[in-house]
Amino acid sequence: MTLEKIKHMGDLEIQSWLKKVGSQGVPELVMALMGADGDVQARILKNMSPLAGQMLKEQLKKAGSRPVSPTEIQKSAAALEHFF
């Protein structure tokens, strides 16, 4: 999965990547994170501002309340690929 790359990136690289993703990529990020393991989620949240991290957590919780197919998750992750 695309977001597994996060595990091998430094904090500054993750922060730079998040800037590229920007607010326009948040819907894809939320969907992709639903299929990511806890380490990836933690690394991303660690490199966000507290407010942005809280907002992302809330969006993940909201998105998790509905069924999401693996295809949707994979499609969202693939949409984030060009930001790496």
C-alpha positions, -999 to +999 in steps of 0.1 A: +000+000+000+011+035-008+011+048+028+035+021+039+062+045+026+055+067+055+072+042+078+105+048+061+103+086+059+117+111+084+095+136+101+105+165+078+097+144+048+063+135+062+056+172+069+066+181+034+044+154+020+014+165+041+019+201+027+018+187-008-014+167+000-029+199+015-065+203+024-076+192-011-062+158-005-078+152+030-107+131+017-083+107+000-060+108+030-089+099+054-100+070+031-065+057+027-058+059+064-088+037+070-068+009+054-034+018+070-020+003+101-017+022+134+020+030+129+013+049+097-016+067+113+005+076+143+034+089+122+011+111+101-008+125+132+025+132+149+036+154+120+004+175+119-005+204+141-026+195+171-057+212+155-052+195+121-046+162+138-078+165+159-097+173+127-083+143+109-091+120+138-127+133+138-130+127+100-116+092+105-141+085+132-170+098+110-158+079+080-154+047+100-191+047+109-200+036+074-189+006+054-159+012+031-148-012+005-111-022+001-114-009-035-124+026-022-094+025+002-070+014-025-083+040-050-078+068-024-043+055-016-034+055-053-046+091-056-021+101-030+008+083-048+018+113-069+025+134-038+054+112-029 
